[in-house]
Amino acid sequence: MAGVVGLRFIRAGKVQYFDPGEETFAPSEYAIVESDRGLEVGHVVIAPSQVLMQKTKGPLTKVVRKATPEDLANRDRNKTTAEEFYQEARAVVRELNIEMKIVEGFISLDGSRLTVTYTSEDRIDFRPFLQRLGAKFQGKIDLNQIGPRDHTKVLGGIGRCGRELCCSTWLTEFAPVTMKMAKEQDLPLSPPGLAGVCGRLRCCLRYEYEQYRELKRSLPKIGAKVTTSNGPGIVVVGHPLKQTVTVQLEAGSWAEVSMAELDGSAPPPVPVAAIPSASDGMGRVEPRPEPRDNRPQQPRQDRRDQPRQDRRDDRRGDRRDDRRDNRPQQGRGPQQGPGSQQPQGREPQRPPPPPPPPPPQQGPSGQ
């Protein structure tokens, strides 16, 4: 157990175990090992004295030696050279119109091997590509195909949560993610909303999947009949995080009941007379208000058979002529009748001028 050292070659990469041999390593040191990409510098993350369990089977690859400052300088020079071949490989892909995307280039520590990482969904004839790229690099060229998740892990980015991607910071292995995990958490089943930067289902859907499964096991199913302190009802909505359910009672009202009350270990809740809001996944429907008193309501009179003039009079009250006659008259003569009174605070009304006298009649001539 003590003769195992854990190395990591990229950030958030998988820890690989090697046999240190006679060398002693401490965390944060570097070691030279033979990997799948050739001679490579690895970062020590687990010292031999810190190994508690060996997860590998069979014999381990032995460490070549402990890295020196010259090895680290050579590694940095190879990174600059690999970046140039990366740009060259992208140019060749554009010229040959090949359906592939170059992700990165890596040159081994001794400079004898170039590894080109790419992504592609179709089968490709790489012979023209290797001929063009082999004319520039004097060594062995390896092609390494990866998937969308590994591609995003290499490039990095910002997720929907606003933080750096989990796969490029701390997630070392990719576990399967299915739509069942989104259904278990009552998430909207929209592919754009559930997809990550890589275009696949987000890895974070798996984080709370087991917790939701445990919480939902104690909740009754939708449509189940339960008995509450306010009477029997039917479960319409479940709230796993709050451990409550929304129940529709026989009287038509709605109530949110805790699981402790259904078990008989909690006081009864106050019933809610309205359906839960849209945030709980249900449309809001307000109940009809009760009448203020118990008096019977008068039926509404149907006026469709009345004449139009009568309907207008009922709607507007008295007719305009009648209202005009009931108002106090200004600029007219005194109202006739014994009960007429002069309105207070106004000038007395003047009588109209008398009519002109008729012309005198003349008798016949000669009388």
C-alpha positions as CSV (number, residue, x, y, z in Angstrom):
1,M,0.0,0.0,0.0
2,A,2.8,2.4,0.8
3,G,4.5,1.8,-2.6
4,V,1.9,3.7,-4.7
5,V,2.0,7.3,-5.8
6,G,-1.0,9.2,-7.3
7,L,-0.3,11.5,-10.3
8,R,-2.6,13.9,-12.2
9,F,-1.7,15.2,-15.6
10,I,-4.4,17.8,-16.3
11,R,-6.5,20.0,-14.0
12,A,-9.5,18.0,-12.6
13,G,-8.1,15.0,-14.4
14,K,-8.4,11.4,-13.1
15,V,-5.8,10.4,-10.6
16,Q,-3.5,7.6,-12.0
17,Y,-1.4,5.4,-9.7
18,F,2.3,4.5,-10.4
19,D,5.0,2.6,-8.7
20,P,7.5,5.1,-7.2
21,G,10.2,2.5,-6.9
22,E,13.1,3.8,-4.7
23,E,12.1,7.4,-5.1
24,T,10.3,9.4,-2.4
25,F,7.6,11.9,-3.3
26,A,5.7,14.6,-1.5
27,P,2.5,16.3,-2.6
28,S,3.0,19.2,-5.2
29,E,6.1,17.6,-6.6
30,Y,6.6,16.4,-10.2
31,A,7.5,13.0,-11.6
32,I,8.4,11.7,-15.1
33,V,6.4,8.7,-16.2
34,E,5.5,6.9,-19.4
35,S,1.8,7.5,-20.3
36,D,-0.4,6.8,-23.3
37,R,0.9,10.1,-24.8
38,G,4.6,9.3,-24.4
39,L,7.0,10.6,-21.8
40,E,5.0,13.0,-19.7
41,V,5.4,15.1,-16.5
42,G,2.8,14.3,-13.8
43,H,1.8,16.3,-10.7
44,V,2.0,14.4,-7.5
45,V,-1.4,14.7,-5.6
46,I,-1.1,11.6,-3.4
47,A,2.1,10.7,-1.7
48,P,3.0,7.0,-1.1
49,S,2.5,7.5,2.7
50,Q,-1.0,8.9,2.1
51,V,-2.5,6.0,0.1
52,L,-5.2,4.3,2.1
53,M,-6.6,2.0,-0.7
54,Q,-5.3,0.8,-4.0
55,K,-8.0,0.8,-6.6
56,T,-5.8,-0.5,-9.4
57,K,-5.4,-4.1,-10.4
58,G,-2.3,-5.8,-11.8
59,P,1.2,-4.5,-11.9
60,L,1.7,-0.7,-11.9
61,T,3.9,1.3,-14.3
62,K,7.1,2.4,-12.7
63,V,8.0,6.1,-12.3
64,V,11.0,7.0,-14.6
65,R,12.5,9.6,-12.3
66,K,11.7,12.7,-10.3
67,A,11.3,15.8,-12.5
68,T,14.1,18.3,-12.5
69,P,13.9,22.1,-13.3
70,E,15.2,21.3,-16.8
71,D,12.3,18.9,-17.4
72,L,9.8,21.6,-16.4
73,A,11.4,24.1,-18.7
74,N,11.3,21.6,-21.5
75,R,7.7,20.9,-20.8
76,D,6.9,24.6,-21.2
77,R,8.7,24.8,-24.5
78,N,6.8,21.9,-25.8
79,K,3.5,23.6,-24.9
80,T,4.4,26.5,-27.1
81,T,5.4,24.2,-30.0
82,A,2.2,22.2,-29.6
83,E,0.1,25.4,-29.8
84,E,1.7,26.1,-33.2
85,F,0.9,22.6,-34.5
86,Y,-2.6,23.0,-33.2
87,Q,-3.2,26.0,-35.3
88,E,-1.5,24.2,-38.3
89,A,-3.9,21.3,-37.8
90,R,-6.9,23.5,-37.8
91,A,-5.7,25.2,-41.1
92,V,-5.3,21.8,-42.7
93,V,-8.8,20.8,-41.7
94,R,-10.3,23.9,-43.2
95,E,-8.4,23.4,-46.5
96,L,-9.4,19.8,-46.8
97,N,-13.0,20.5,-45.6
98,I,-12.9,17.6,-43.2
99,E,-15.8,17.2,-40.7
100,M,-13.8,17.2,-37.6
101,K,-12.9,19.7,-34.9
102,I,-9.4,20.0,-33.4
103,V,-9.4,20.3,-29.6
104,E,-5.8,20.5,-28.6
105,G,-2.2,19.3,-29.5
106,F,0.3,17.7,-27.1
107,I,4.0,17.0,-27.6
108,S,5.7,14.4,-25.4
109,L,8.6,15.5,-23.1
110,D,11.3,14.1,-25.5
111,G,9.6,15.7,-28.6
112,S,9.2,12.4,-30.4
113,R,5.3,12.2,-30.4
114,L,2.6,14.6,-31.3
115,T,-0.9,13.8,-30.1
116,V,-3.8,15.6,-31.8
117,T,-7.2,15.5,-29.9
118,Y,-10.3,16.0,-32.0
119,T,-14.1,15.5,-32.0
120,S,-16.2,14.2,-34.9
121,E,-19.5,12.5,-35.4
122,D,-18.7,10.8,-38.7
123,R,-16.0,8.4,-39.9
124,I,-13.2,10.3,-41.6
125,D,-10.4,9.4,-44.0
126,F,-7.3,10.8,-42.1
127,R,-4.7,9.9,-44.8
128,P,-4.7,13.4,-46.5
129,F,-4.7,15.1,-43.1
130,L,-1.7,13.0,-41.8
131,Q,0.3,13.6,-45.0
132,R,-0.1,17.3,-44.7
133,L,0.6,17.5,-41.0
134,G,3.5,14.9,-41.2
135,A,5.3,17.2,-43.6
136,K,5.6,19.8,-40.8
137,F,6.3,17.5,-37.8
138,Q,9.2,15.1,-37.9
139,G,7.9,12.4,-35.5
140,K,5.0,10.1,-34.7
141,I,1.5,11.6,-34.9
142,D,-1.3,10.1,-32.9
143,L,-5.0,11.0,-33.2
144,N,-7.2,10.8,-30.1
145,Q,-10.9,11.2,-30.5
146,I,-13.0,12.4,-27.5
147,G,-16.7,13.0,-26.8
148,P,-18.6,16.3,-26.2
149,R,-18.1,16.1,-22.4
150,D,-14.4,15.7,-22.6
151,H,-14.2,18.4,-25.2
152,T,-15.9,20.9,-22.8
153,K,-13.7,19.6,-19.9
154,V,-10.6,20.6,-21.9
155,L,-11.9,24.0,-23.1
156,G,-13.7,25.1,-19.8
157,G,-16.3,27.7,-19.5
158,I,-19.1,29.1,-17.4
159,G,-22.3,27.2,-16.6
160,R,-25.9,28.3,-16.2
161,C,-25.3,28.7,-12.5
162,G,-22.7,31.5,-13.2
163,R,-19.8,29.4,-11.9
164,E,-17.0,27.7,-13.7
165,L,-17.9,24.3,-15.1
166,C,-17.7,21.4,-12.7
167,C,-16.0,19.1,-15.2
168,S,-13.1,21.6,-15.7
169,T,-12.6,22.3,-12.0
170,W,-13.1,19.2,-9.8
171,L,-15.2,16.5,-11.6
172,T,-12.8,13.7,-12.5
173,E,-15.2,11.1,-14.0
174,F,-18.4,11.4,-15.9
175,A,-21.4,9.4,-14.6
176,P,-24.5,8.6,-16.7
177,V,-27.2,11.3,-16.6
178,T,-30.8,10.4,-17.7
179,M,-34.1,12.2,-18.1
180,K,-35.4,10.1,-15.2
181,M,-33.3,12.3,-12.9
182,A,-35.0,15.4,-14.1
183,K,-38.5,13.9,-13.8
184,E,-37.7,12.8,-10.2
185,Q,-36.9,16.5,-9.3
186,D,-40.1,17.8,-11.0
187,L,-38.0,19.9,-13.5
188,P,-39.5,21.1,-16.8
189,L,-38.6,18.5,-19.4
190,S,-37.2,21.0,-21.9
191,P,-34.0,19.9,-23.7
192,P,-32.6,23.4,-24.0
193,G,-33.2,24.0,-20.3
194,L,-31.6,20.7,-19.2
195,A,-28.6,20.8,-21.5
196,G,-25.2,22.1,-20.4
197,V,-22.4,23.8,-22.4
198,C,-21.5,20.5,-24.0
199,G,-25.0,20.0,-25.4
200,R,-25.7,17.0,-23.1
201,L,-27.7,16.7,-20.0
202,R,-26.1,18.7,-17.1
203,C,-24.0,16.7,-14.7
204,C,-25.6,18.5,-11.8
205,L,-28.9,16.7,-12.4
206,R,-27.3,13.8,-10.6
207,Y,-26.2,15.6,-7.5
208,E,-29.7,15.7,-5.7
209,Y,-31.3,12.7,-7.5
210,E,-30.8,10.3,-4.6
211,Q,-32.0,12.9,-2.0
212,Y,-35.2,13.5,-4.0
213,R,-35.8,9.7,-4.2
214,E,-35.5,9.3,-0.5
215,L,-37.8,12.3,0.2
216,K,-40.5,11.2,-2.2
217,R,-40.7,7.7,-0.8
218,S,-42.5,9.0,2.3
219,L,-45.0,11.1,0.3
220,P,-48.3,9.7,-0.9
221,K,-48.8,9.5,-4.6
222,I,-50.9,12.0,-6.6
223,G,-54.5,11.0,-6.5
224,A,-54.2,9.0,-3.3
225,K,-57.0,9.4,-0.8
226,V,-55.9,10.6,2.7
227,T,-57.6,11.5,5.9
228,T,-56.8,14.9,7.5
229,S,-58.1,16.7,10.5
230,N,-60.5,18.6,8.3
231,G,-61.9,15.5,6.6
232,P,-61.0,13.2,3.8
233,G,-59.3,14.5,0.6
234,I,-57.3,13.7,-2.5
235,V,-53.6,14.5,-2.9
236,V,-53.0,16.9,-5.8
237,V,-49.5,18.2,-5.3
238,G,-46.5,16.9,-3.4
239,H,-43.7,19.0,-1.9
240,P,-40.7,16.8,-1.2
241,L,-38.4,19.4,0.3
242,K,-41.1,20.7,2.7
243,Q,-42.4,17.2,3.3
244,T,-46.0,18.4,2.8
245,V,-48.8,17.6,0.3
246,T,-51.6,19.8,-1.0
247,V,-55.0,18.1,-0.5
248,Q,-58.4,18.9,-2.0
249,L,-61.0,18.3,0.6
250,E,-64.6,17.1,0.0
251,A,-65.9,20.6,0.7
252,G,-64.0,21.9,-2.3
253,S,-61.3,23.8,-0.4
254,W,-57.6,23.2,-0.5
255,A,-55.2,22.6,2.4
256,E,-51.5,22.0,2.6
257,V,-51.0,19.2,5.1
258,S,-47.7,18.1,6.6
259,M,-46.7,14.4,6.7
260,A,-46.5,14.7,10.5
261,E,-50.3,15.5,10.6
262,L,-51.1,12.6,8.4
263,D,-49.2,10.4,10.8
264,G,-51.1,11.9,13.7
265,S,-48.1,13.6,15.4
266,A,-48.8,17.3,14.6
267,P,-51.7,19.8,15.2
268,P,-54.1,20.3,12.3
269,P,-53.3,23.1,9.9
270,V,-55.6,26.0,8.9
271,P,-57.4,25.1,5.6
272,V,-56.9,27.2,2.6
273,A,-60.0,28.3,0.7
274,A,-58.2,28.7,-2.6
275,I,-56.2,26.5,-5.0
276,P,-52.4,26.9,-4.7
277,S,-50.7,29.5,-6.8
278,A,-48.9,28.9,-10.1
279,S,-45.6,28.6,-8.3
280,D,-46.8,25.2,-7.0
281,G,-47.5,24.0,-10.4
282,M,-51.3,24.7,-10.3
283,G,-53.4,27.5,-11.8
284,R,-54.9,29.9,-9.3
285,V,-58.7,29.9,-9.0
286,E,-60.3,32.2,-6.5
287,P,-63.5,30.9,-4.9
288,R,-66.8,32.8,-5.2
289,P,-67.3,35.1,-2.1
290,E,-70.1,34.2,0.2
291,P,-73.1,36.7,0.5
292,R,-72.9,39.2,3.4
293,D,-76.3,38.2,4.8
294,N,-78.7,35.3,4.5
295,R,-81.4,37.4,2.8
296,P,-82.6,35.9,-0.5
297,Q,-81.3,37.7,-3.5
298,Q,-83.8,39.3,-5.8
299,P,-83.8,37.7,-9.3
300,R,-82.5,40.0,-11.9
301,Q,-85.2,41.5,-14.1
302,D,-85.0,40.6,-17.7
303,R,-85.6,43.8,-19.7
304,R,-85.0,42.4,-23.1
305,D,-88.7,42.4,-23.9
306,Q,-89.2,46.1,-22.9
307,P,-89.2,48.9,-25.5
308,R,-85.9,50.6,-26.1
309,Q,-87.2,53.9,-24.8
310,D,-88.4,52.3,-21.5
311,R,-85.0,50.6,-21.1
312,R,-83.3,53.9,-21.5
313,D,-85.6,55.5,-19.0
314,D,-84.9,52.7,-16.5
315,R,-81.2,53.0,-17.0
316,R,-81.0,56.8,-16.7
317,G,-83.8,57.5,-14.3
318,D,-86.3,60.3,-15.2
319,R,-86.5,61.6,-18.6
320,R,-84.7,64.7,-19.6
321,D,-87.8,66.8,-19.9
322,D,-89.1,65.7,-16.5
323,R,-85.8,66.6,-14.9
324,R,-85.8,70.0,-16.6
325,D,-89.3,70.7,-15.2
326,N,-88.3,69.8,-11.7
327,R,-85.4,72.1,-11.6
328,P,-85.9,75.7,-10.3
329,Q,-86.7,78.0,-13.1
330,Q,-84.5,81.0,-13.8
331,G,-85.5,83.9,-15.9
332,R,-89.1,82.9,-16.0
333,G,-92.3,84.2,-14.4
334,P,-93.5,83.0,-11.0
335,Q,-94.9,79.5,-10.9
336,Q,-98.7,79.4,-10.7
337,G,-100.4,77.5,-8.0
338,P,-100.9,77.8,-4.3
339,G,-98.0,75.7,-3.4
340,S,-95.4,77.6,-5.5
341,Q,-92.6,79.2,-3.5
342,Q,-89.8,81.5,-4.6
343,P,-86.3,79.8,-4.3
344,Q,-84.2,81.4,-1.6
345,G,-81.0,83.3,-2.4
346,R,-82.1,84.1,-6.0
347,E,-83.5,87.2,-7.6
348,P,-87.3,87.4,-8.1
349,Q,-88.4,86.3,-11.5
350,R,-89.8,89.2,-13.6
351,P,-93.2,88.8,-15.2
352,P,-93.3,88.7,-19.0
353,P,-94.2,91.9,-20.7
354,P,-98.0,92.3,-21.5
355,P,-99.1,91.7,-25.1
356,P,-99.6,94.8,-27.3
357,P,-103.3,96.1,-27.5
358,P,-105.3,95.2,-30.5
359,P,-105.7,98.0,-33.2
360,P,-108.9,100.1,-32.9
361,Q,-111.8,99.0,-35.1
362,Q,-113.2,101.7,-37.4
363,G,-116.8,101.8,-38.5
364,P,-118.1,102.0,-42.1
365,S,-117.6,105.2,-43.8
366,G,-120.5,107.6,-43.8
367,Q,-121.9,106.7,-40.3
